[in-house]
Amino acid sequence: MQQRDGGEDPARIECIAVDAPQAEVPLMPSGALYLTMTHPHNLDFVIGTEVLRRA
């Protein structure tokens, strides 16, 4: 991935597909950004709650 200034972008995107995605939140590095894309809204809520607890 390249930045607009032509430099290398140190960020990486990782897709995680597991049965209990909320359990992955504590394993993410400090300062990580989260994009939650699930079908069931109740699962989105559970994941979001874990992300906010970590903040």
Secondary structure, 3 states (H helix, E strand, C coil): CECCCCCECCCCCCCCCCCCHHHHHHHCCCCCCCCCCCCCHHHHHHHHHHHHHHC
